[in-house]
């Protein structure tokens, strides 16, 4: 949000101006989703404020305070933004861990197989691992697979 004060406030709704360089529109939409059971949330572009979008929040329950919804929406913007940031940062690590775990379990299975079937199964295991690496598009995983 660019300002602590709402862009506009009435007895029926609060309008918040959000800086899109801080909270992209997609983050604003996800944050709004958490309020659909309690409030009507409208998101729209404002020609008077380029690089910003406006969020209009009006409670469904007349006893709910508009200022509470407004501050909760601001908190949800931050929460959603941080979740997205962490997901981006750690998704590749998570994928590497999954490929590594699959690789290690398949290697262990190859060691316990009889020799005749081992070469046939190891070939198919290599194919499976290569397919996984291609799907995840992880360079490190490909290197591990080539070293099998």
N, C-alpha and C positions, 0 to 999 in steps of 0.2 A: 504494500500500500504506500502511496506517496504522501499521504497525510493522515494524521491521527484522527482528525475530525471527519465526519462523513461529508461526502460531496453535497448531499441533500438529506434532510430528514423531515418526516411528517409524522402524524399520528398513526399512519398506516404502514409506513415503510422507511427503511434507511437505504441510502444509496452510497456505495463505497467506490472510490476511484482507485484502481489497481494498476501499478506500473508493470507493464508486460515484460520489461527487461529483468525484473526481480521475480515475478510470478507469471510465467507464460500462461496463455489462455487455457491450455489443457489442464494445468494445475488448478486453475480457477474452477473449471468444470468439475473436476474430481472432488474438490473441496465442497462445491455446491451440492453434489450428490448426497453427501452426509446429512443434508438438511431437508431433503425432499419430504420426509414424514412430518416435519415440524414447521416448515416455512415454504413460501413460494419464493423461488430464487430466479431472477432474470439476469442474464448476462448479455451485454450489448456493447458495441463500439460507440465511442463518443467522438464526433467530428471535432469538437472543441479541444480535445485532449489527445493528440496523436501519440501513439505508443502506449496508450492506456486503454483499459476497458472498464466499464462500470458494472457493478453488481448491485442489484436492487433486491433487498430482502424484506419480505413482509410475513409476519407470523400467521400461521393458520389458527392458532389458539389466541383469542384476544387478550387473555391474561398474561401471555408471555411478553416480556419486555423487549422492545426493538433493540435497545442498546446491548442487551445480553446476546441476542442473535448476532449483532454486528461484531462484537468482540470475539465471540466463538467462531465466527467465520474467519476472522483474521488469524486466530490460532490454528484453525484447520488448514488455511493456506500454508502456513509455516510447516505444520506437521506433514502435509501432503508433499510439499517441496522436498523436505528432508528424506522422506521415504523414497521418493523417486531418485534422489541423489545417491542414497545408499544402495538402492537396487542397481543402478548403473555401475557404481564403483565395484560392487561385489559379485555381479552376475558372472563375469569371466572367471573369477576365483571359484565360484560355486560349480561352474561347468567343468573346470579343470579337475576339481575334486571328484566329481562324478565320473569323469572319464578315467581318472587315475584309479578309482575304486573298482570300476568295471575291468580295467586293464589288469589290475592285480589279482582279482578273483578269477579272471580267465587264464592268467598265467599259472595260478595255483591248480586250476582244473587240468591244464595241459600237462603238468608234471605228474599227476596221478594217473593219467591215461596209459594204456598199454602202447608199446612202440608202434605196432602196425596201424592202429587207428589214430595214434597221436599225430602223425604227419598230416593225415586227412583232416582231423579236427583243428589242428593248428592253422592250417590253410584257411579254413572257414572262420576261425576266430580272428585271424589277421584281416580278413575281408570285413568282418563285423566291426572291428576296431577302426579300420580305415573309413568305413561308412559313418561311424560315430564322429570321428575327427572332422570329416567333411561337413557333417551336419552342424557341428558346433563351430567349425572354422577356427580351430585353435592350433596355432603353429607348434606350440610345445607338445600338444597331444600327438600331432603327426610325427614329431621327432621320436617320441616314446614308442610309437607303433613301429616305426622303421627299425628301431633297435631291438625289437622282439626276436 
